Structure formats: structure tokens, C-alpha cells
């Protein structure tokens, strides 16, 4: 199913639980922490940094899979 939650759950199932991507938490918890925190500059900055790190990790994995 191509809903927001469906995509998140599928990502966890195929990449995190499948062992291709190592995270300290589930992808779902990582993404949806935005719903669990009060909006603040500090949270926004941390969330942005984590998102950039996640994107770089995924790009690295993708590049290695294409090689």
C-alpha cells in the first residue's frame, strides 16, 4: 500500500529489519519523532542533522549496490 505509513513500514521491513541499513531505532521512530516533539529551534536543528546523515548513509548504500 502506498500510504505514508505503508511506505515507512515497508522501508523498515525491507531495509532495516532486512539488515541492509543499520539504525539505532526503527525508521518509523526516526521519521515520526517530528510528531512526538514540541516545535523548537533545537529540535528542528537536530532533526535536520539526523535527516542529512540518514540521506548520506542511504546514498552510500545505493552507490555500493550499483557498483
ABEGO torsion letter per residue (X at the ends): XABAAAAAAAAAAAAAAAGABBBABBAAAAAAAAAABBBBAAAAAAAAAAAAAAAAAAAAAAAAAAX
